[in-house]
Each structure stands twice: as structure tokens, then as C-alpha cells.
């Protein structure tokens, strides 16, 4: 079995069908000299055999991981699980087509007790080391061992309360060491000696990522988006870079243009002193633009330049995950951004005007959109909102309140529109997203995986609505001076991030200028030789 090496002067590329779109794009960026941490990839073809438990696949997995880790050690000058200069890695999924948040990731793999001491020795930062250890235990426990995230969340909450802190970012190294000890007690009875064996951790994490292909949420997503012909996921193992090393570091997601409206301006969310899952999971609210500029004054400009470069390279709006480690920017992933139908039309027109794509390509990209029904819906005299959050996906949603995917499906089956309200954005709710007329969360970011899915489905979405106290068990939400119960009517305004109780009146307008330009393109092509037929995708180097 051949593994693909990425970075450290390795310039080989492979097609997305072989190594997944994520890894294919990563290799393409590395070959263009962008700041990408070195990585290696186990191929898609191994996925089905690992899931089936075939012995030859297990041998290929072990051999591929051993070969790949040797490459990363050479590329970084570190050693996996070492007590002096430890290498930690992330283990990520990636199918030939993007499935945001539906497959698993395990971070900080290799963070054994020896590696913790090695990180302290190498960096002089005990807080960073113990934060990586507790994050590894949480990620490994939830993803590989199948433990309930609530157990970890309860321990974090208890310690934050005991220490008188506002959140886990305020915990010092001594508190994080105690947290790691408490979490180890939670995990070790299920771990069968894995917690301090770096190689065994890596093998178990890679198997878990492959097996996430058959998770309920992944199968539901593939069914909803007609992706059932995909053959599986690849596994990308990448050297960790640390956004959790203090306020000169952070993790974030950036869009090269607004994926909700199509406006030609970047949309960037970054959480200081954090790792990537803090952002994309929707569990953390991003820091303000002012805080980021003070802490990382050069990052916004550098990232903006990279976003423009990636748009030119890929000919489309990009969704980029990145980490800043002690002021240095690293790009971890890029992919074509999920967008609302309204944004798709504007973006297609703008890319033609900018010379990035041709008219026939633009028409091809919007072929699945019903242009006749494309309209911008606005509220009429809605009054003061009951609560305000962050607009993550534009449009107006009106429906009956539901507080779980199950209740959303039940209410929807009666023929009523539904607004799904959740404490945070979870991709496990994808079945509820599919039937909802809109989505609301109390915490989270506009760049979280669930917000991406909402935009792809064309659903209005409001996140980070802190004034909203949602209790899924009781089936209700508390506003400042009102209670919303399951089945009550609610209206949400996805662009402005506003929530209104009851059913508000709306008015629709059509984007006539944009629709007129598209009609002229279609007429021009009809009068010529027609839109060229695009060739079937070939498995060739990118």
C-alpha cells in the first residue's frame, strides 16, 4: 500500500477519489509553498476493508502508519511520544466529496505522560502540555472509546467552578494537571493500556476515523446529499501545531467571501488560545475582531492574502481552517465553501466578472438552483426582537419550536414548519436540520460545521444567541421575560441574527439584476453551440 506524503519537500499529488478531497487540497497547497504542517495519508481504498475487519487491511494500516510517522519525524525533527522532543499528531478523515463535521477527528494523538514531560521540557510551558493531555483524553475518549461527552463536560464545569474561573481558558497549569488526572480516571478502565502507548493510540484513532464512515450521522448526510456512491474516507495524519499556547495563538475558520449573502468580503472566526475543534464544533464563541487585532496584528492581513491566493488557485470561494502558533499562521485545510442559493448566484456572477471562471462554468455551478423561485424574504414591521444572536445563514424562518431532532421530525410530519432550537450546533442533529425551516443555537460560531450544513441546505440559521436558555429535556427556552415552549410559533431572521416570538409578516423581492444577467448568459449560450459537456472526472494528479 502506498501512502502519500505532504510537505517537507514532498510534491506528489493524488486525486480526491484516492486520498479524499481534504488531503488532495492539502497536497496542492503544500506544493504551492503555502504554510501547511507536514502530513501523510492512508488511502480511501483501505476504508471498507478496515470496517470489515480484514487481517490484510490491519497489516496495511500498521505498516502505513509506521512508514508515515517516520516521515513526520524526519520532517519535524521530533519523535512520536518522546520524552524530550515529542511529536503529536492529528488524525483526520476526508472523503472524495466534502462532508463537513460528519466524520471523526482525533487531536493530540501521541500525548502520553512521557510526551507531556517532553512538551514541558521543549517549550517551557506546562500549561500547554497539560492542556494537550486533557484535550487528548477528551478527544480519544469520545471518538475512539465512545464515551459520553457529558462526563468530560461535567468535570470541566466542576473544576471551573471550584477555581472561580469563567471558563477552561482561565485555568492554570496546576488546575489543568488535576483535570487531566480526573479525566484519566474516567477513561482508563475503557482504554486497555492505550493511554501511554503512542503507537497503539495512533492505530486505534485511525481505525475509529475509518469506522466513522458508517456512523448514523454520516449515512444520513450521504443519503440527503446523494453521496451514497462514495467509496469511503481516507485518513490524514498531520503534525500538530498548537493554537492553545496562549493569547499569541489561536484556531479559526475563514471564508474568502460571505457564504450567506455572497458579499465579496472575508468572514473570519478565530478563538484565541484554542484548538480547531473549539471553533468547528460550535461549542465556543469566537473572540471579537478587536481582541484578535490586538493579539495578532499581522494575522488578518496575511490570512487575507492567502484567501485571495486560494480563490485564484481553486477558482471558487474557499472555506479554510487555520491555526496560529505563537504568531505563525498555518493552513490546515481548504475546500469549496458551502453556500446558500442566494450567495451561489451572486458568487457565480462575481467570479465571472473577476475572470476566475467562464460563463458556462458559472451556469454549471448554479444549475441545481430554481432561479424562478429565488427571492429575498424580509420582515415587515416586526418590532423589537425577543433575542439577538449572530446571523450564520441568511433568510427568514417561521415555524413551531422544536428542541430536539426527534421532536422536529415529529412536528414536521404533521405538515407544520419547524424551527429547531439547540444549546449548541451539533452535526448529530443533521436529520433535524433536514426537516427544519430554520435553526437556532444558544452558543456557537457562524463557521461551525453545523452552520455550514445549514447554508448548504439553504436554511436560515442564528447562532450564539446567549440570551436564550434552552432546556431540551423540558422542551422549552427562556428569554429575558418570556418562555418559549415546544410547538409555539417563532420567527428568525438569519441575516441579522434576530429572533421574534410568534409569526411575523414577510415580503419577498427578487434579485432582478442578477437574474437578468444570468438570463442573458443562458440566451447567449442557447444561440451558440450550447453549453459544453463537461468530461467525466478522471483520477489524475491535481
Order of alpha helices (4+ residues) and beta strands (2+ residues): beta-alpha-beta-alpha-alpha-beta-beta-beta-beta-alpha-alpha-alpha-alpha-alpha-alpha-beta-beta-beta-alpha-alpha-alpha-beta-beta-alpha-alpha-beta-beta-beta-beta-alpha-beta-alpha-beta-alpha-beta-beta-beta-beta-beta-beta-beta-alpha
